[in-house]
């Protein structure tokens, strides 16, 4: 893998993005179809649906962006980015109406054991697909108030945790749930929302 660049590409790059993951023998991230068709190459190893001010490896930039801009348009980022000989990762970022999902897992470093890493990535992408499906069910049932978005940070190099962002609330006051057991906890939370055991109260507009 090479150092990343930030020049926007032209034309749909979805087949090229999929081929990139196939070349690494990794599953393709569960990008919604309407976004997958808009992926464009923006660096040697990564694709996005919009021009970006930062490369994917700058995980905190993307977390902060969605926290500061509740009305950020839907977008997706997929691919591989990093630096040096061991600071490399696979990335899947998805921001849409009800979710801000940021996954960054080690991949491509010279000291990495590929098979355990490959299994972890496959499991995480499978979980991300299940999370999106449950969230869609909750949204379709009218269980998620307008302005509420599930934020997920899952980085193998930095921050990990989850919380519900509310566009009407200062993000600094919203606590993060811990990373331990968070995959099961989020799926259970959404099951409770769908089943009516967890209710959200809409915040008044600012």
C-alpha positions as CSV (number, residue, x, y, z in Angstrom):
1,X,0.0,0.0,0.0
2,X,1.2,3.5,-0.8
3,X,1.0,6.9,0.9
4,X,-2.4,8.4,0.4
5,X,-3.3,11.3,-1.9
6,X,-6.3,13.6,-1.8
7,X,-7.1,14.3,-5.4
8,X,-10.8,13.8,-6.4
9,X,-11.4,11.1,-9.0
10,X,-14.0,11.1,-11.8
11,X,-16.8,8.7,-12.6
12,X,-18.2,5.9,-10.5
13,X,-15.5,3.8,-8.9
14,X,-17.7,1.2,-7.1
15,X,-16.4,-1.8,-9.2
16,X,-12.8,-0.6,-8.6
17,X,-13.4,-0.2,-4.9
18,X,-14.8,-3.7,-4.7
19,X,-11.9,-5.1,-6.7
20,X,-9.5,-3.4,-4.2
21,X,-11.1,-5.4,-1.3
22,X,-11.2,-8.6,-3.4
23,X,-7.4,-8.2,-4.0
24,X,-6.9,-8.2,-0.2
25,X,-9.3,-11.1,0.2
26,X,-11.5,-9.0,2.4
27,X,-15.3,-8.6,2.2
28,X,-16.6,-5.3,0.9
29,X,-18.1,-3.0,3.6
30,X,-21.9,-2.8,3.7
31,X,-22.2,0.5,2.0
32,X,-25.9,1.4,1.1
33,X,-26.5,1.0,-2.6
34,X,-27.2,4.6,-3.3
35,X,-23.9,5.6,-1.9
36,X,-21.9,2.7,-3.3
37,X,-22.7,3.8,-6.8
38,X,-21.2,7.2,-6.1
39,X,-17.8,6.1,-4.8
40,X,-14.9,7.8,-6.5
41,X,-11.2,7.2,-6.0
42,X,-9.5,9.9,-4.0
43,X,-6.3,8.2,-3.0
44,X,-4.3,5.2,-4.1
45,X,-6.1,2.9,-1.8
46,X,-9.4,4.6,-0.8
47,X,-12.7,5.9,-2.2
48,X,-15.3,8.4,-1.1
49,X,-18.6,9.7,-2.2
50,X,-17.6,13.4,-1.7
51,X,-14.3,15.4,-1.7
52,X,-12.6,15.2,1.7
53,X,-10.5,17.6,3.6
54,X,-8.6,14.8,5.2
55,X,-7.4,11.2,4.5
56,X,-9.3,8.4,6.2
57,X,-6.4,7.6,8.6
58,X,-7.2,10.9,10.4
59,X,-10.0,9.2,12.4
60,X,-10.6,12.0,14.8
61,X,-11.2,14.5,12.0
62,X,-14.3,12.5,10.8
63,X,-15.6,12.1,14.4
64,X,-15.4,15.8,15.0
65,X,-16.9,16.8,11.7
66,X,-20.1,15.0,12.2
67,X,-20.3,16.3,15.8
68,X,-20.0,19.9,14.6
69,X,-22.2,19.6,11.6
70,X,-25.5,17.8,12.4
71,X,-26.8,18.5,8.9
72,X,-23.8,16.9,7.1
73,X,-25.0,15.3,3.9
74,X,-24.9,11.5,3.6
75,X,-21.5,10.1,2.6
76,X,-19.3,7.0,2.7
77,X,-15.6,6.3,2.7
78,X,-14.0,2.9,2.1
79,X,-10.5,1.7,1.6
80,X,-7.0,1.5,3.0
81,X,-4.8,4.3,4.3
82,X,-1.9,4.9,6.7
83,X,1.7,5.7,7.0
84,X,5.1,4.2,7.9
85,X,5.6,0.4,7.9
86,X,2.9,-0.6,10.4
87,X,0.4,2.2,10.9
88,X,-2.1,1.0,8.2
89,X,-5.8,0.3,8.4
90,X,-8.9,-0.6,6.6
91,X,-11.6,2.1,6.8
92,X,-15.4,2.1,6.5
93,X,-17.1,5.4,7.3
94,X,-20.8,5.9,6.8
95,X,-22.8,9.0,7.7
96,X,-26.5,9.1,6.9
97,X,-29.8,10.3,8.5
98,X,-29.7,8.0,11.6
99,X,-26.1,6.8,11.8
100,X,-22.5,8.1,11.9
101,X,-20.4,4.9,11.8
102,X,-16.6,5.0,11.8
103,X,-14.7,1.7,11.6
104,X,-10.9,1.7,11.4
105,X,-9.1,-1.6,11.9
106,X,-5.5,-2.6,11.5
107,X,-4.6,-4.0,8.0
108,X,-1.5,-3.9,5.9
109,X,1.2,-3.3,8.5
110,X,4.4,-5.4,8.2
111,X,3.9,-6.9,11.7
112,X,0.3,-7.7,11.3
113,X,-0.9,-11.4,11.4
114,X,-3.2,-11.3,8.3
115,X,-5.6,-14.2,9.1
116,X,-6.8,-13.0,12.6
117,X,-7.0,-9.5,11.2
118,X,-9.0,-10.6,8.2
119,X,-11.5,-12.5,10.5
120,X,-11.9,-9.5,12.7
121,X,-12.6,-7.2,9.7
122,X,-15.1,-9.7,8.3
123,X,-16.9,-10.0,11.6
124,X,-17.0,-6.2,12.0
125,X,-18.5,-5.6,8.6
126,X,-21.1,-8.3,9.2
127,X,-22.0,-6.6,12.4
128,X,-22.2,-3.2,10.7
129,X,-24.7,-4.6,8.2
130,X,-26.9,-6.0,11.0
131,X,-26.7,-2.6,12.8
132,X,-27.9,-0.8,9.7
133,X,-30.8,-3.3,9.2
134,X,-32.0,-2.8,12.8
135,X,-31.7,0.9,12.6
136,X,-33.7,0.9,9.3
137,X,-36.5,-1.1,11.1
138,X,-36.5,1.4,14.0
139,X,-36.7,4.3,11.6
140,X,-39.4,2.8,9.5
141,X,-41.5,2.2,12.7
142,X,-41.1,5.9,13.6
143,X,-39.1,5.0,16.7
144,X,-36.1,7.4,16.0
145,X,-37.0,11.1,16.5
146,X,-35.8,13.6,13.9
147,X,-32.3,14.9,14.7
148,X,-31.2,11.8,16.6
149,X,-28.2,9.9,15.2
150,X,-26.3,6.8,16.5
151,X,-22.6,7.6,16.5
152,X,-20.2,4.7,16.5
153,X,-16.4,5.0,16.9
154,X,-14.6,1.7,16.3
155,X,-10.9,2.3,15.9
156,X,-8.1,-0.2,16.5
157,X,-5.7,2.7,17.0
158,X,-7.7,5.3,18.9
159,X,-11.1,6.1,20.3
160,X,-13.9,3.4,20.5
161,X,-17.4,3.8,22.0
162,X,-20.9,4.8,21.0
163,X,-23.6,7.3,21.8
164,X,-26.7,8.9,20.5
165,X,-26.1,12.4,19.0
166,X,-29.0,14.8,19.3
167,X,-28.9,17.8,16.9
168,X,-30.6,19.9,19.6
169,X,-28.0,19.1,22.3
170,X,-24.4,20.1,22.8
171,X,-22.3,17.1,21.9
172,X,-19.9,17.8,24.7
173,X,-22.6,17.0,27.2
174,X,-23.5,13.6,25.6
175,X,-21.5,10.8,27.3
176,X,-20.0,7.9,25.4
177,X,-20.9,4.4,26.2
178,X,-17.8,2.2,26.8
179,X,-16.3,0.1,24.0
180,X,-16.4,-3.1,26.0
181,X,-19.2,-5.3,24.5
182,X,-20.5,-2.4,22.4
183,X,-21.4,-4.5,19.4
184,X,-23.9,-6.6,21.3
185,X,-25.0,-3.6,23.4
186,X,-26.0,-1.6,20.3
187,X,-27.9,-4.4,18.7
188,X,-29.7,-5.0,21.9
189,X,-30.5,-1.3,22.2
190,X,-32.0,-1.2,18.8
191,X,-34.0,-4.4,19.5
192,X,-35.4,-2.6,22.6
193,X,-36.2,0.5,20.5
194,X,-38.0,-1.6,17.9
195,X,-39.9,-3.6,20.6
196,X,-40.9,-0.4,22.5
197,X,-38.8,-1.2,25.6
198,X,-36.6,1.8,24.9
199,X,-38.2,5.1,24.2
200,X,-36.6,8.3,23.0
201,X,-38.0,11.7,24.0
202,X,-37.6,14.4,21.2
203,X,-35.6,17.4,22.3
204,X,-37.2,20.8,21.7
205,X,-35.7,22.7,18.8
206,X,-33.0,25.2,19.6
